[in-house]
Amino acid sequence: MALRPARKPRKPHSAQVIRTERLTPHMQRVVLGGEGLADFAADTCTDHYVKMLFSPEGVSYPEPFDLERIREELPREQWPVTRTYTVRAWDPEHRELTLDFVLHGDEGLAGPWAMRAQPGETVRFTGPGGAYAPDPDADWHLLVGDESALPAIARSLESLPDSATAYAFVEIAGPEEEQKIDSDVEVIWLHRGARPVGEALVEAVRALEFPEGRVHAFVHGEAHFVKELRQLLRVERGMAREDLSISGYWRLGHDEDGWQASKRDWNARIEAEQEGTAPAA
Ligand SMILES: Cc1cc2nc3c(=O)[nH]c(=O)nc-3n(C[C@H](O)[C@H](O)[C@H](O)COP(=O)(O)OP(=O)(O)OC[C@H]3O[C@@H](n4cnc5c(N)ncnc54)[C@H](O)[C@@H]3O)c2cc1C
């Protein structure tokens, strides 16, 4: 099998941690700033995200940091490890980039890093990428996600005009995780308690009486409930593909490297199962 050439990495940004804030027991805000953000721009999508770069344990890189060179010269296991985070806010005037991290325990890189991040630390990341903003021509909006999608949902709600009709379902561990969002749309907070992640979201969207007209939807979070909601929205409700921004942001039991490596196959299999586009594996 021919090996695909590694993609040319985008030039990374370098920034410093300016301050941190514990928003709720399991959500840590980290605000980045510095000269390295001079050419950063994030204004077209409400799901803009950056790919943070973490050094594998015991690996350090020569300065100036050169991602292209690292990938050319070092074995893959020494390349920086990436973790994806939504641009919760970007303030170009003060050059401040705000990211909100779910604190999901001691496992992983980014969550534990955010919990301990200190002002002055340097971080590197590529991006932003992004693909969604609420369509102003839609009759109504549906936003659904767990904590990992809350930054994008909050940003989307803040961008909606007061006249917009929207339903926003966000599943969180419990009432202590609710956040204040600057929007006229009232978030429907679903408290997970001891239930599996996403179960309450699937239940709530299934029970929703859809208003008349074209809906534009944003559905993201743990991969299993996203799969169920895709079946509901695409197949049972017949939503058009282009009206639906839907993907697994993370997968239970897989770190981001494992999830990203299997995501393409996972998505292809779901599409085949749900839409009969190819035989299911
Ligand atoms: C486009 C995009 C935008 C995203 N935006 C955000 C964001 O703004 N904020 C945010 O917190 N996350 C966001 N995520 C999800 C985040 O990238 C993943 O949760 C990532 O796996 C976290 O990395 P980690 O190093 O903390 O854990 P990893 O090393 O990747 O995983 C370690 C273990 O923790 C589990 N785990 C990972 N994430 C969670 C979670 N949220 N809850 C419970 N268990 C988890 C994994 O299944 C694994 O078992 C986004 C993902 C995408 C694709």
The ligand as a Gaussian input file, in Angstrom:
#p B3LYP/6-31G(d) Opt

LIG

0 1
 C      -13.399000      20.698000      16.726000
 C      -13.274000      20.301000      18.206000
 C      -13.444000      21.265000      19.186000
 C      -13.340000      20.919000      20.536000
 N      -13.498000      21.900000      21.480000
 C      -13.344000      21.593000      22.787000
 C      -13.430000      22.606000      23.795000
 O      -13.587000      23.791000      23.501000
 N      -13.291000      22.229000      25.090000
 C      -13.061000      20.914000      25.447000
 O      -12.926000      20.644000      26.648000
 N      -12.987000      19.939000      24.532000
 C      -13.092000      20.246000      23.217000
 N      -12.959000      19.275000      22.266000
 C      -12.750000      17.892000      22.711000
 C      -11.290000      17.643000      23.094000
 O      -10.453000      17.845000      21.962000
 C      -11.165000      16.179000      23.562000
 O      -11.984000      15.988000      24.683000
 C       -9.748000      15.742000      23.847000
 O       -9.725000      14.328000      23.808000
 C       -9.226000      16.215000      25.202000
 O       -7.840000      15.896000      25.300000
 P       -7.164000      15.380000      26.658000
 O       -5.708000      15.401000      26.411000
 O       -7.699000      16.133000      27.825000
 O       -7.665000      13.871000      26.786000
 P       -7.195000      12.628000      25.878000
 O       -5.780000      12.293000      26.126000
 O       -7.587000      12.890000      24.463000
 O       -8.120000      11.451000      26.445000
 C       -7.847000      10.814000      27.700000
 C       -9.099000      10.094000      28.189000
 O      -10.081000      11.075000      28.557000
 C      -11.312000      10.834000      27.868000
 N      -11.910000      12.159000      27.536000
 C      -11.497000      13.038000      26.593000
 N      -12.288000      14.124000      26.581000
 C      -13.229000      13.924000      27.528000
 C      -14.349000      14.682000      27.994000
 N      -14.671000      15.890000      27.469000
 N      -15.093000      14.179000      28.989000
 C      -14.796000      12.968000      29.539000
 N      -13.763000      12.181000      29.151000
 C      -12.988000      12.676000      28.151000
 C      -10.920000      10.052000      26.611000
 O      -11.984000       9.257000      26.136000
 C       -9.754000       9.218000      27.124000
 O      -10.231000       8.048000      27.754000
 C      -13.058000      19.581000      20.908000
 C      -12.860000      18.617000      19.907000
 C      -12.971000      18.971000      18.571000
 C      -12.735000      17.923000      17.507000

